[in-house]
Amino acid sequence: MDTEPDYLLVRGMHSSIRLNLQHYLWKDGLGYLIHPSIPLPRPDSRIADLGTGTGIWLLDLASQLPATTQLYGFDIFPSQYPHAAHLPPNITLSVLDNLQPEPPKDLQGTFDIVHLRLWLGVVPNGDPIALLTHALKLLRRK
Ligand SMILES: C[S@@+](CC[C@H](N)C(=O)[O-])C[C@H]1O[C@@H](n2cnc3c(N)ncnc32)[C@H](O)[C@@H]1O
């Protein structure tokens, strides 16, 4: 089992199982993956999941959306990512620090939906400004 000084939780098989189980509890409790007030993704939508963990939210979402949507997961540690062979072709998982207020230029303004979940306990000093700035910069300007 891996531990990192700045991460409250541990990583390993059990924590991946916990995250995946939690995903279905959240979905069951909330009744949706994407909040109903958000316009439904189009066939060419690009969707990002920040701090994606095991990528379970994207994997579940991919099963409900056309294969033409492009789904991107980002996490500072890729150790809980499924093997690339187990991902559908429209999911890309990569390493990115989402607490940097300035995301890479080539990603800025390119996403229709940016999803964040379970960041409580991860945001340093309880201050989400850097994370929210990063997320807003990823969103496409209408
Ligand atoms: C509690 S897990 C939640 C995983 C996923 N969002 C979910 O709901 O199943 C928090 C995740 O945030 C990631 N994380 C922590 N700091 C991060 C950072 N600076 N940038 C990107 N991801 C980060 C962790 O590696 C971990 O995978």
The ligand as a Tripos MOL2 file, in Angstrom:
@<TRIPOS>MOLECULE
LIG
   27    29     1     0     0
SMALL
NO_CHARGES

@<TRIPOS>ATOM
      1 C1        -10.8360   10.8580   -2.6920 C.3       1 LIG1
      2 S1        -10.1270   10.6470   -4.3040 S.3       1 LIG1
      3 C2        -11.5670   10.9290   -5.3380 C.3       1 LIG1
      4 C3        -11.4440   10.2340   -6.6920 C.3       1 LIG1
      5 C4        -12.6130   10.5000   -7.6580 C.3       1 LIG1
      6 N1        -12.8300   11.9280   -7.8650 N.3       1 LIG1
      7 C5        -13.9060    9.8630   -7.2050 C.2       1 LIG1
      8 O1        -14.8580   10.5880   -6.8970 O.co2     1 LIG1
      9 O2        -13.9720    8.6070   -7.1890 O.co2     1 LIG1
     10 C6         -9.2240   12.1630   -4.5250 C.3       1 LIG1
     11 C7         -8.3060   12.1390   -5.7520 C.3       1 LIG1
     12 O3         -7.7280   13.4340   -5.9180 O.3       1 LIG1
     13 C8         -6.4080   13.2280   -6.3990 C.3       1 LIG1
     14 N2         -5.5720   14.4240   -6.1940 N.ar      1 LIG1
     15 C9         -5.0470   14.8790   -5.0330 C.ar      1 LIG1
     16 N3         -4.3440   16.0110   -5.2510 N.ar      1 LIG1
     17 C10        -4.4440   16.2590   -6.5900 C.ar      1 LIG1
     18 C11        -3.9240   17.2940   -7.4340 C.ar      1 LIG1
     19 N4         -3.1690   18.2890   -6.9360 N.pl3     1 LIG1
     20 N5         -4.2220   17.2420   -8.7600 N.ar      1 LIG1
     21 C12        -4.9710   16.2360   -9.2630 C.ar      1 LIG1
     22 N6         -5.4970   15.2340   -8.5140 N.ar      1 LIG1
     23 C13        -5.2230   15.2540   -7.1890 C.ar      1 LIG1
     24 C14        -5.9340   12.0290   -5.6090 C.3       1 LIG1
     25 O4         -4.7750   11.4530   -6.2050 O.3       1 LIG1
     26 C15        -7.1660   11.1460   -5.6290 C.3       1 LIG1
     27 O5         -7.1520   10.2710   -6.7260 O.3       1 LIG1
@<TRIPOS>BOND
     1     1     2 1
     2     2     3 1
     3     2    10 1
     4     3     4 1
     5     4     5 1
     6     5     6 1
     7     5     7 1
     8     7     8 2
     9     7     9 1
    10    10    11 1
    11    11    12 1
    12    11    26 1
    13    12    13 1
    14    13    14 1
    15    13    24 1
    16    14    15 ar
    17    14    23 ar
    18    15    16 ar
    19    16    17 ar
    20    17    18 ar
    21    17    23 ar
    22    18    19 1
    23    18    20 ar
    24    20    21 ar
    25    21    22 ar
    26    22    23 ar
    27    24    25 1
    28    24    26 1
    29    26    27 1
@<TRIPOS>SUBSTRUCTURE
     1 LIG1         1 GROUP 0 **** ****
